[in-house]
Amino acid sequence: MLVQSNVSLRHLNTFGLDADARYFVNVTSVDELTAVLRDPEWKGTPKFILGGGSNILLTQDIEALVIHPDIKGITVIGETEETVVLAVGAGEVWHDFVMHCVDNGYGGVENLSLIPGTVGAAPMQNIGAYGVEIKSVIESVEAVDIESGEKRIFSNAECEFGYRESIFKKALKHRYIITGATFKLSKKPVLNAAYGDVQKTLQEMGAENPTIRDISEAIMQIRRSKLPDPAEIGNAGSFFKNPEIPVAQFAQLRETFPEVPGYPVDAETVKVPAGWLIERAGWKGYREGEIGVHARQALVLVNYGGGTGAQIKALSEKIQASVAGQFGIRLNAEVNFI
């Protein structure tokens, strides 16, 4: 286990931004992690946890010990005729884990195919797509206290999952390092194909009686048609959360913009697609030097190469101000600014 100095993080953030870590260490086990945290040499040094870097915007160098959890493994720890429980290391690539489940007939995460990042980052964000959130399949999350090095198991309820939120982004932010999670999946899955794009794609595929593999393939087709590959154009996927507004405000909005889409969250709240608001405000395809808004998906901010995190942050603030001015809605970033 080697602690390095002045390490480039360009390969560890999907925006492809140039930023350096003052110190960097790759840990492949919980024991290695606790050893680093309890090492007197690093006890007083600030720590920063960096997984796949798929949901962060690096705006400057990180003057800290950057810890990269590279803990692997997918293990069956419980099984019945109808369900299976898997323990998964935080360093596993999320999409690889989804494909493992699809290959083995374990249902529950197929709608989350092709989401970038690692398993460790997934519960922090409560990742979700096409009608499914990770909170519906997580049983528990294993984490290590950064200060003490002690291990702790968080139940699903203790994770306090919300819309792209968890306790690890709120009350316990910067307090714990996620080292793994357990997932309860179904051997007799109930498919979720309620989204129109998914149904349409399944029909085009000729999948009359779709399987979880069909659902996964349909969603991968949709995502590839709409979202740029970070390996080709730097991005972090959806940059903003879809705002949730009161029903009365949505009714007023529809008086001016009858075509605005909205999806009921409950009796009092409606979710409005942030991508529609940004596109309607004229930002889709906008380019400013080496950064911009993707031409096919207004929700995605991109780095064409050579852009900086500070420039992308400034662009996001312009978009927020523009949307607020036109629609009276404040967009909140899904991406974490560092």
TATAWO-V437492 format. One record per pair of residues at least 6 apart in sequence whose ideal C-beta (glycine too) atoms are under 6 Angstrom apart, sorted by the first residue. I is the first residue (numbers start at 1). J is the second residue. If there is no record, write none. Layout:
i=(I	I)
j=(J	J)
//
This chain:
i=(1	3	3	4	5	6	7	7	8	9	9	10	12	12	13	13	13	14	14	14	14	14	15	15	15	16	16	17	17	19	19	20	21	21	22	23	24	25	25	26	26	27	27	28	30	33	34	37	38	42	45	46	47	47	47	48	48	48	49	49	50	50	51	51	51	52	52	54	54	54	55	55	55	56	56	57	57	57	57	58	58	59	59	59	69	69	69	70	71	71	71	71	72	72	72	73	74	74	74	75	77	77	78	82	82	83	83	84	84	85	85	86	87	88	88	88	88	89	90	90	90	90	90	91	92	94	94	94	94	94	95	97	98	98	98	101	102	102	102	102	106	107	107	107	108	108	108	110	110	110	111	111	111	111	112	113	113	113	114	114	115	120	122	123	123	123	123	124	124	124	125	126	126	126	126	126	126	127	130	130	130	131	131	131	132	135	137	138	138	139	139	140	140	140	141	141	141	141	142	142	142	143	143	143	144	144	144	145	159	159	160	164	164	189	191	193	197	198	201	201	201	202	202	207	226	226	227	228	228	233	234	235	235	236	238	238	239	239	240	240	240	240	241	241	242	242	242	243	243	244	244	244	245	247	247	250	250	253	254	261	261	262	262	263	264	265	274	274	275	275	277	277	278	278	279	281	281	281	283	283	283	284	284	285	286	286	290	290	290	290	291	291	291	291	291	292	293	294	294	301	320	323	323	324)
j=(32	23	25	24	23	20	21	24	20	19	21	18	50	53	53	56	58	53	54	116	230	236	234	236	303	234	303	58	309	58	61	61	62	66	63	65	66	36	67	68	70	33	69	70	179	144	149	149	149	65	65	64	65	67	146	62	64	66	67	177	66	68	118	120	121	117	118	116	117	236	125	236	335	336	338	309	312	335	337	309	338	309	310	313	90	91	120	91	89	90	91	179	89	91	92	89	86	88	100	87	85	87	85	187	188	184	186	106	185	182	184	183	182	97	119	180	181	180	119	120	178	179	180	118	119	115	117	118	119	122	114	119	109	112	113	109	110	212	213	216	185	186	189	212	137	185	186	212	215	216	129	130	132	192	129	216	219	220	220	223	127	178	134	138	141	166	181	166	168	169	164	133	134	135	161	164	166	134	195	198	219	192	194	195	192	161	183	156	181	182	184	153	155	182	154	159	178	181	153	179	180	152	176	178	151	177	179	176	166	167	167	241	334	212	215	199	222	218	218	221	222	210	218	214	296	297	297	235	294	302	303	300	302	335	299	334	301	335	274	331	333	334	332	334	271	273	274	272	329	265	269	271	270	268	270	262	270	260	260	273	276	270	272	271	270	271	299	331	298	299	323	327	298	319	298	322	323	326	293	298	319	293	298	295	292	293	304	305	306	307	303	307	311	312	315	302	301	300	302	312	331	329	331	330)
//
